[in-house]
Amino acid sequence: MKQKSTVSSSRRKSRKAYFTAPSHIRRKLMSAPLSKELRAKYNVRSLPIRRDDEVIICRGHYHDREGKVTQVYRKKWRIHIERVTRDKANGQTVAIGIHPTK
């Protein structure tokens, strides 16, 4: 059963709302779960991610890496973390975008 009558439960509408969300709503959608210690300290499960946060990558090719968030790229739904980079063919180093909830 539907929880709120004002919010659609349609997959199509919720995907459209997610992918066309403005920046101030993307901030809240780009939240990351806290560690067990921080969860107990602040009594909250997750918080919007911001620059200079210390994070641990949990999934994907770069899992178990720690670092500071250098950039939150809301338009692409990605965050950039220091020391998570790759070298391009011309020798230039570029940051790799990681999804904040992963």
C-alpha positions in Angstrom: 0.0 0.0 0.0 1.1 3.5 -0.8 2.6 5.5 2.1 2.0 9.1 0.9 -0.8 10.0 -1.5 1.2 13.0 -2.8 4.2 10.9 -3.9 4.0 8.6 -6.9 5.0 5.0 -6.7 5.4 4.8 -10.5 8.9 3.6 -11.6 8.8 5.9 -14.6 8.0 9.0 -12.6 10.5 8.3 -9.8 13.3 7.7 -12.3 12.5 10.9 -14.1 12.5 12.8 -10.8 15.8 11.3 -9.8 17.6 12.0 -13.1 16.2 15.5 -13.6 16.6 16.6 -10.0 18.1 20.0 -9.4 21.4 20.5 -7.6 19.9 21.3 -4.1 17.9 18.0 -4.2 20.9 16.0 -5.6 22.9 17.1 -2.5 20.5 15.1 -0.4 20.2 12.2 -2.8 24.0 11.9 -2.9 24.2 10.8 0.8 26.5 8.1 2.1 26.1 5.8 5.1 28.2 6.5 8.2 30.5 4.1 10.0 29.2 2.3 13.1 31.0 4.7 15.5 29.7 7.8 13.8 26.3 6.3 13.6 26.3 5.9 17.4 27.7 9.3 18.0 25.3 11.3 15.8 22.3 9.0 16.0 21.8 9.2 12.2 22.4 6.6 9.5 23.6 8.6 6.5 24.6 12.2 5.7 25.0 14.2 2.4 28.6 13.9 1.3 30.8 17.0 1.0 34.3 18.0 0.2 37.0 17.1 2.8 35.0 14.1 4.2 37.0 11.0 4.9 35.5 8.0 3.0 36.2 4.3 2.5 35.2 2.8 -0.9 33.2 -0.3 -0.3 32.5 -1.7 -3.8 34.0 -1.9 -7.2 37.6 -2.0 -8.5 38.8 0.5 -5.9 37.2 -1.1 -2.8 39.0 -0.9 0.6 40.7 2.4 -0.4 40.5 5.4 2.0 40.8 9.0 1.2 39.5 12.5 1.3 36.8 13.8 -1.0 38.3 16.4 -3.3 35.3 17.2 -5.4 31.5 16.4 -5.4 30.3 16.4 -9.0 26.6 16.7 -8.6 25.8 16.9 -12.3 27.4 13.5 -13.0 26.3 11.9 -9.6 30.0 11.3 -8.8 32.6 12.2 -6.1 36.4 12.4 -6.7 38.7 11.0 -4.0 42.4 11.8 -3.5 44.7 9.0 -4.7 41.9 7.3 -6.7 43.3 8.3 -10.1 44.5 6.9 -13.4 47.0 7.9 -16.0 45.9 8.9 -19.5 47.7 7.9 -22.6 49.4 11.4 -22.8 50.7 10.9 -19.2 48.2 13.2 -17.5 46.6 12.1 -14.3 42.8 12.3 -13.9 40.5 11.6 -10.9 38.1 8.7 -11.2 34.4 9.4 -10.4 32.9 7.1 -7.7 29.2 6.9 -6.9 28.8 8.3 -3.3 26.6 5.5 -1.9 28.9 2.7 -3.1 
